[in-house]
Amino acid sequence: PVLGRLVLEHRDRGLSAGVQRRLDLYSDHLPFLVEGVPSLALAYHRSEDADLRIHGAADRRRLLDPRDLARSAALVAACLQRLAQASTPLPERLDEDAVEVLGRREGVDLLRLRAELR
């Protein structure tokens, strides 16, 4: 509910309309996930060519769009502030069984990935 309200309040900044629950194996979140640390990603509408530059061979600091970077920083700050002030408790760290179940649901052996990352 906290993130849902945040999305509605920041649509004018390009925040995507909705909170999605999905396992993203191709993100910076994977090392945290396999250790059971809950994470989230705020998706927003970026420059049209941003996906060609981000996390690819052409990913260079000089190519960052300052507007995208400023918008991203503002959204992260708003999210952190909202979560810090929320009366709802934050999710607990997942135990090994929960990590295994999550991976199985998505067809991925997260415990094997954890062993490989260590």
N, C-alpha and C positions, 0 to 999 in steps of 0.2 A: 504493500500500500504506500509506503514512503516513497519508493522509486516511481510508482505510478503517478503520484502527485507531482513529483519532480519533472517527469516527462511532460505532463500537461502544462506546467508553468514555464517550461523552457522550449516549447515548440518554435517560438519566434527566433531562437538561436540555432535552429536546425536540428534539434534533438529528435531522433526518430521516434515515431509514435508507437510506443509499446514496450513492454518489458517481456523479453523472451527468455525462456529457460532452455538452454541448449549447451551441449558439450562442444567446446571449440578446441580441437586438438592442434590447430595450427595458429596458436596465439602465444603471447607472452605469459598467459595464465597457466599453461600446462604444468610447469614445474610446481606451482602452488597446488594445483588440483590433485596431482598424484600424491602429494603429501597431506591431502585432506583439508587444505586451507581454502575456504570459500572465496570466490572472487566474482567480480562483475565487470562488464564492459559497457561503456556508454557509447552508443552508436549515433552518429550525427551525419548530416549531409555535408560531405566535403567537396572540394573542387573536383570537377569532372575527371581530371587526370591524376588525382591523388592516389588511386588504387594502383596505378602503373608505377608509382615511385615508392610506395610504402612497403617495407619488408621485401624488397627485390634488389636486383643488381644495380638499379639506378637510385637506390636509397641514399641520398646525400643530404647533409644538414643544409647546405646552401639552396637546395631545391624545396625546402619546406615553405609552405604558404603561411606567412605570418598571421593571416586572418584565421586560418584553420587552427594553428597552434594556440592563438589567443582564445578562440572559442572553446577548444578542447580544455585548456587550463581553467577557464571560467566554469565549465560544466563539472569538471572534477572537483573544484573547490566547492561549488554549490552542493554537489552530492555528498562530499565529506562532511560539510557543515550540517546538512539535513540528517545524515545518519548519526552524527554525534549528538544531535538534539532529539533524536527519536526516542519515544517511550517504549517502542518495540525492541526487544533484545536482538542483537545481531546473531546471525547463524553461528552455531558452534562448529568447531573443527570436526571434520568427518573422521570416524575411526576407520581402520583398515577394511572392515566388513562393508561399510557404507561406500567406500571408494571402489571396492570390487563390484558391488551391486550397480553402482552408477556406470562403471565401465562396461559391465555385461549388458546393461540396458542399451548402451550405444554400440555394442559389438566390438569393444576395445578392451584389451587386457591392461588396465591402468597399473596394476601391481608390477607387471613385467616392465612397463615403461618406467616406472619409478626405479626399479633395479638398474635399468640401463642409464638413467640420468644420474645415478649416484656414482 
